[in-house]
């Protein structure tokens, strides 16, 4: 009877340890994915900004749209993951450029 009880307790303890390790690994992977998504968002925003500044340097005016940057300056943002907001006030003032991750954290 004691041997049977000891075997059952060790099995439950083993399952609890396994569940704790699995949860810890899941949280680690999730945090890594979130950090990766934020880094990608920042890089995308910087790419759009650099292209707008390049356009200003070459053409003497900021582009009127994000589509113009994609077509003429080769900006490539993964639009399945990120939304690009490009708001122009005037051709000689830096546009307001915001890139957000679609659907929150990855």
C-alpha positions in Angstrom: 0.0 0.0 0.0 2.8 2.4 0.9 4.7 1.6 -2.3 1.6 2.2 -4.4 1.1 5.6 -2.6 4.7 6.6 -3.0 4.5 5.8 -6.8 1.4 7.9 -7.2 2.9 10.8 -5.3 6.1 10.7 -7.4 4.0 10.6 -10.6 2.0 13.7 -9.5 5.1 15.5 -8.5 6.7 14.7 -11.8 3.6 16.0 -13.7 3.7 19.2 -11.7 7.4 19.8 -12.4 6.7 19.1 -16.1 3.8 21.5 -16.2 5.9 24.2 -14.4 8.7 23.8 -16.9 6.3 23.9 -19.9 4.7 27.1 -18.6 8.1 28.7 -18.0 9.2 27.8 -21.6 5.9 29.1 -23.1 6.3 32.4 -21.3 9.9 32.7 -22.5 8.9 32.1 -26.1 6.0 34.6 -25.8 8.3 37.3 -24.5 10.8 36.7 -27.2 8.1 37.0 -29.9 6.9 40.2 -28.4 10.4 41.7 -28.3 10.9 40.6 -31.9 7.7 42.2 -33.0 8.6 45.5 -31.4 12.0 45.5 -32.9 10.5 44.8 -36.4 8.0 47.7 -35.8 10.9 50.1 -34.9 12.9 49.0 -37.9 10.0 49.5 -40.2 9.3 53.0 -38.9 12.9 53.9 -39.3 12.9 52.7 -42.9 9.9 54.8 -43.8 11.5 57.8 -42.1 14.8 57.4 -43.9 13.0 57.0 -47.3 11.0 60.2 -46.6 14.2 62.1 -45.7 15.9 60.7 -48.8 13.0 61.9 -51.0 13.3 65.3 -49.5 17.0 65.5 -50.1 16.6 64.3 -53.8 13.3 66.0 -54.8 13.2 69.0 -52.4 9.9 68.0 -50.9 8.6 65.2 -48.7 6.5 62.7 -50.5 2.7 63.1 -50.5 2.0 59.5 -49.5 3.5 56.3 -48.2 2.5 54.7 -51.5 4.9 57.1 -53.3 7.7 56.0 -51.0 6.9 52.3 -51.8 6.8 52.9 -55.5 9.8 55.3 -55.9 12.1 54.5 -53.0 11.6 50.8 -52.5 10.3 50.9 -48.9 9.2 47.4 -47.9 7.2 47.1 -44.7 5.4 43.8 -44.0 1.9 45.1 -44.2 0.5 41.8 -42.9 2.1 42.5 -39.5 2.3 46.3 -39.4 0.1 49.3 -40.3 1.8 52.4 -41.6 0.2 55.8 -40.9 1.7 58.6 -42.9 0.3 62.1 -42.4 1.5 65.0 -44.4 1.0 68.6 -43.3 3.1 70.4 -45.9 5.7 69.4 -48.5 8.5 71.1 -46.5 7.6 69.7 -43.1 8.5 66.2 -42.0 5.4 64.0 -42.2 4.1 62.3 -39.0 5.1 58.7 -39.5 3.7 56.0 -37.2 4.0 52.2 -37.6 2.0 50.0 -35.3 1.8 46.2 -35.0 -1.4 44.7 -36.3 -3.3 42.6 -33.7 -1.1 43.7 -30.8 1.8 41.5 -29.6 2.9 38.6 -31.8 
